[in-house]
């Protein structure tokens, strides 16, 4: 990954964003089923037009979007205390 660590698709906390600093935590919510999950920006991407965030396969599974491949999620930055 861009942060120098090895990618682990089974880690449900991994997210990639083009601009947010590494370590930024996001609360993601699937509006279709209300599943929520906190992820951390640990990589850069996605580099596909129209996409703002990539998440690990495990995160997609927990949010119930694994079958869609691409989905709309609500994201909220969790500010450090």
Backbone as CSV, one residue per row, in Angstrom:
resi,resn,N_x,N_y,N_z,CA_x,CA_y,CA_z,C_x,C_y,C_z
1,UNK,0.843,-1.177,0.000,0.000,0.000,0.000,0.887,1.239,0.000
2,UNK,0.288,2.377,-0.243,1.041,3.630,-0.294,1.636,4.016,1.055
3,UNK,1.106,3.456,2.137,1.650,3.775,3.465,2.834,2.878,3.833
4,UNK,3.226,1.979,2.937,4.375,1.117,3.173,4.038,-0.229,3.791
5,UNK,2.786,-0.440,4.160,2.384,-1.706,4.767,1.772,-2.621,3.712
6,UNK,1.733,-3.898,4.028,1.174,-4.902,3.122,-0.354,-4.879,3.179
7,UNK,-1.011,-4.962,2.009,-2.472,-4.969,1.939,-3.017,-6.291,2.452
8,UNK,-4.069,-6.209,3.247,-4.729,-7.395,3.790,-6.226,-7.258,3.511
9,UNK,-6.728,-7.957,2.498,-8.136,-7.855,2.099,-9.090,-8.322,3.184
10,UNK,-8.592,-9.095,4.144,-9.463,-9.579,5.219,-9.525,-8.611,6.399
11,UNK,-8.834,-7.467,6.305,-8.875,-6.444,7.353,-10.036,-5.501,7.060
12,UNK,-11.075,-5.498,7.899,-12.255,-4.672,7.618,-12.058,-3.192,7.922
13,UNK,-10.846,-2.787,8.306,-10.630,-1.378,8.650,-9.881,-0.600,7.575
14,UNK,-9.577,-1.215,6.440,-8.760,-0.562,5.414,-9.623,0.202,4.411
15,UNK,-9.209,1.466,4.183,-9.832,2.287,3.151,-8.733,3.020,2.393
16,UNK,-9.029,3.376,1.156,-8.108,4.162,0.342,-8.836,5.420,-0.117
17,UNK,-8.134,6.561,-0.026,-8.683,7.839,-0.471,-7.566,8.629,-1.132
18,UNK,-7.908,9.444,-2.129,-6.896,10.194,-2.871,-6.240,11.286,-2.038
19,UNK,-7.004,11.957,-1.171,-6.505,13.159,-0.507,-6.461,13.119,1.012
20,UNK,-7.345,12.386,1.643,-7.377,12.397,3.111,-6.071,11.853,3.674
21,UNK,-5.582,12.443,4.761,-4.318,11.969,5.348,-4.429,10.526,5.842
22,UNK,-3.314,9.803,5.756,-3.274,8.467,6.341,-3.638,8.587,7.817
23,UNK,-4.385,7.616,8.309,-4.810,7.617,9.701,-6.169,8.245,9.929
24,UNK,-6.722,8.918,8.905,-8.060,9.491,9.049,-9.074,8.366,9.215
25,UNK,-9.913,8.486,10.229,-10.948,7.478,10.454,-12.272,7.985,9.919
26,UNK,-12.974,7.081,9.254,-14.272,7.389,8.667,-15.311,6.401,9.172
27,UNK,-16.463,6.915,9.516,-17.592,6.038,9.801,-18.374,5.920,8.500
28,UNK,-18.506,4.707,7.998,-19.251,4.453,6.770,-20.597,3.850,7.115
29,UNK,-21.628,4.273,6.379,-22.968,3.725,6.591,-23.571,3.376,5.243
30,UNK,-24.120,2.180,5.169,-24.840,1.742,3.982,-26.292,2.178,4.164
31,UNK,-26.775,3.121,3.358,-28.147,3.604,3.531,-29.217,2.568,3.195
32,UNK,-28.836,1.517,2.495,-29.809,0.488,2.127,-30.123,-0.481,3.265
33,UNK,-29.155,-0.672,4.198,-29.403,-1.632,5.278,-28.985,-1.107,6.662
34,UNK,-28.523,0.139,6.718,-28.097,0.800,7.965,-26.888,0.150,8.635
35,UNK,-26.151,-0.705,7.941,-24.915,-1.261,8.509,-23.870,-0.158,8.547
36,UNK,-23.142,-0.076,9.665,-22.094,0.932,9.850,-20.772,0.253,10.177
37,UNK,-19.685,0.948,9.840,-18.352,0.418,10.083,-17.368,1.580,10.117
38,UNK,-16.391,1.518,11.007,-15.325,2.518,11.047,-14.120,1.950,10.305
39,UNK,-13.618,2.734,9.347,-12.434,2.352,8.580,-11.374,3.438,8.753
40,UNK,-10.150,3.104,8.367,-9.046,4.060,8.461,-8.375,4.173,7.092
41,UNK,-8.074,5.401,6.679,-7.382,5.608,5.413,-5.943,5.127,5.577
42,UNK,-5.616,4.068,4.837,-4.289,3.470,4.919,-3.634,3.352,3.550
43,UNK,-4.334,3.819,2.502,-3.817,3.671,1.142,-4.335,4.817,0.284
44,UNK,-3.776,4.960,-0.901,-4.210,5.959,-1.865,-5.059,5.306,-2.940
45,UNK,-6.001,6.050,-3.456,-6.901,5.572,-4.489,-8.300,6.012,-4.146
46,UNK,-9.288,5.620,-4.826,-9.258,4.886,-6.089,-8.865,5.811,-7.243
47,UNK,-8.364,5.226,-8.269,-7.952,5.994,-9.434,-8.869,5.689,-10.612
48,UNK,-10.162,5.674,-10.320,-11.211,5.441,-11.301,-12.170,6.624,-11.212
49,UNK,-12.490,7.226,-12.330,-13.371,8.396,-12.351,-14.705,8.090,-11.667
50,UNK,-15.158,9.020,-10.835,-16.450,8.885,-10.190,-16.426,8.159,-8.859
51,UNK,-15.288,7.635,-8.475,-15.181,6.926,-7.193,-14.367,7.761,-6.210
52,UNK,-14.829,7.802,-4.967,-14.166,8.606,-3.942,-13.387,7.765,-2.934
53,UNK,-13.777,6.503,-2.764,-13.220,5.690,-1.691,-13.166,4.236,-2.126
54,UNK,-12.091,3.568,-1.777,-11.997,2.112,-1.926,-11.963,1.525,-0.524
55,UNK,-12.610,0.386,-0.345,-12.569,-0.305,0.945,-12.169,-1.758,0.709
56,UNK,-11.670,-2.385,1.754,-11.249,-3.781,1.637,-12.460,-4.681,1.399
57,UNK,-12.195,-5.872,0.925,-13.252,-6.860,0.692,-13.994,-7.161,1.993
58,UNK,-13.249,-7.264,3.103,-13.870,-7.546,4.398,-14.789,-6.403,4.831
59,UNK,-14.380,-5.160,4.565,-15.227,-4.011,4.903,-16.497,-4.029,4.053
60,UNK,-16.348,-4.323,2.772,-17.517,-4.392,1.880,-18.490,-5.472,2.339
61,UNK,-17.945,-6.581,2.796,-18.793,-7.678,3.277,-19.573,-7.242,4.518
62,UNK,-18.889,-6.585,5.466,-19.560,-6.141,6.694,-20.634,-5.098,6.406
63,UNK,-20.413,-4.273,5.381,-21.388,-3.239,5.035,-22.498,-3.763,4.124
64,UNK,-22.358,-4.995,3.659,-23.389,-5.596,2.816,-23.367,-5.108,1.383
65,UNK,-22.171,-4.725,0.890,-22.071,-4.246,-0.494,-21.131,-5.109,-1.335
66,UNK,-20.778,-6.257,-0.850,-19.806,-7.109,-1.533,-20.311,-7.558,-2.910
67,UNK,-21.583,-7.795,-3.045,-22.145,-8.256,-4.320,-22.200,-7.151,-5.369
68,UNK,-22.412,-5.893,-4.925,-22.558,-4.779,-5.860,-21.249,-4.421,-6.549
69,UNK,-20.158,-4.515,-5.832,-18.870,-4.098,-6.379,-18.658,-2.603,-6.232
70,UNK,-19.638,-1.808,-6.648,-19.624,-0.350,-6.476,-20.947,0.015,-5.831
71,UNK,-20.876,0.858,-4.793,-22.087,1.197,-4.059,-21.979,2.612,-3.509
72,UNK,-23.112,3.172,-3.135,-23.151,4.478,-2.480,-23.198,4.270,-0.973
73,UNK,-22.251,4.891,-0.280,-22.195,4.842,1.178,-22.144,6.264,1.701
74,UNK,-22.633,6.465,2.908,-22.442,7.741,3.596,-21.152,7.650,4.396
75,UNK,-20.348,8.707,4.351,-19.080,8.722,5.087,-19.018,9.961,5.971
76,UNK,-18.526,9.765,7.200,-18.350,10.858,8.153,-16.967,10.733,8.759
77,UNK,-16.211,11.836,8.713,-14.886,11.831,9.338,-15.053,11.824,10.847
78,UNK,-14.336,10.936,11.512,-14.332,10.888,12.973,-13.131,11.691,13.438
79,UNK,-13.395,12.789,14.108,-12.323,13.663,14.584,-11.641,13.069,15.789
80,UNK,-10.320,13.223,15.880,-9.615,12.714,17.058,-10.039,13.457,18.311
81,UNK,-10.044,12.756,19.424,-10.463,13.395,20.681,-9.327,14.171,21.288
